[in-house]
Amino acid sequence: AEKAVAAGVDGLVLLTAGAGGQTGWANPFAFVRAVRQFWDGIVVMAGGMADGHAVAAAKALGCDLAYMGTKFIATRESLAKDGYKEMLVRSRLDDVLLTRAFTGLETNMLRPSIAAAGLDPDKLPVRGSIDIAKDINAAERDKPDAKRWKDIWSAGHSVSGVADVPSVAELIERTAREYEAARQGV
């Protein structure tokens, strides 16, 4: 964050430990407060934004905006596969696995999707040793034993808050109501 500020950015997106896919490592409470010690510009918190209550908490911490990702994957307008959306609805926080096996970087992935790809989520190989490029190579992709890495799906810690597959408009309205309820309760 300090390097980005020194480079003259207009704002910062703080990718915290709760984010889906390639994730941050820092606790959001500590991260935001540390950044606010040296930066008074726009701050967006990403990771763990399950509902309007989380958005209100981000605001209370000093964020200007919050980035909600996982819940928007499970909307009717999302281009994600229906199976992915259904898995998000069924999944809970314990279904999110932090691993370096696929990219070499820490990623939060859904255990059930890893198992569906024929891998044991509890016995994944070491950092970055799975050849995900195999699915990109057309010659390899059509072989019967080729893995379908595109069906290994990510999710953030907010996955427990995914209860249905609403429209984007419905999700925004719901989140706004939750945000107002959280503000009234503080």
HUPEJO-V120318 format. One record per backbone hydrogen bond with DSSP energy under -0.5 kcal/mol. CO is the residue of the C=O (numbers start at 1). NH is the residue of the N-H. Records with the same first field share a line. If there is no record, write none. Layout:
CO = NH / NH
//
This chain:
1 = 5
2 = 6
3 = 7
4 = 9
5 = 8
10 = 42
12 = 14 / 44
13 = 15
14 = 16 / 46
16 = 19 / 24
18 = 48 / 157
21 = 108
26 = 17
27 = 31
28 = 32
29 = 33
30 = 34
31 = 35
32 = 36
33 = 37
34 = 37
35 = 38 / 39
42 = 12
43 = 64 / 65
44 = 14
45 = 67
46 = 16
48 = 50
51 = 55
52 = 56
53 = 57
54 = 58
55 = 59
56 = 60
57 = 61
58 = 62 / 63
59 = 62
65 = 45
66 = 68
67 = 47 / 69
69 = 72 / 73
70 = 73 / 74
72 = 75
73 = 75
74 = 166
75 = 78
81 = 85
82 = 86
83 = 87
84 = 88
85 = 89
86 = 90
87 = 91
92 = 95
93 = 96
95 = 97 / 111
97 = 99 / 109
99 = 107
100 = 104 / 128
101 = 130
106 = 23
107 = 99 / 109
108 = 21 / 155
109 = 97 / 111
110 = 113 / 114
111 = 115
112 = 116
113 = 117
114 = 119
115 = 118
119 = 121
120 = 123
121 = 124
126 = 129
130 = 132
131 = 134
132 = 135
133 = 136 / 137
136 = 138
137 = 140 / 141
138 = 142
140 = 143
143 = 146
147 = 149
148 = 151
149 = 152
151 = 153
153 = 110
156 = 159
157 = 160
158 = 161
159 = 162
161 = 163
164 = 166
166 = 76
167 = 171
168 = 172
169 = 173
170 = 174
171 = 175
172 = 176
173 = 177
174 = 178
175 = 179
176 = 180
177 = 181
178 = 182
179 = 183
180 = 184
181 = 185
182 = 186
183 = 186
//
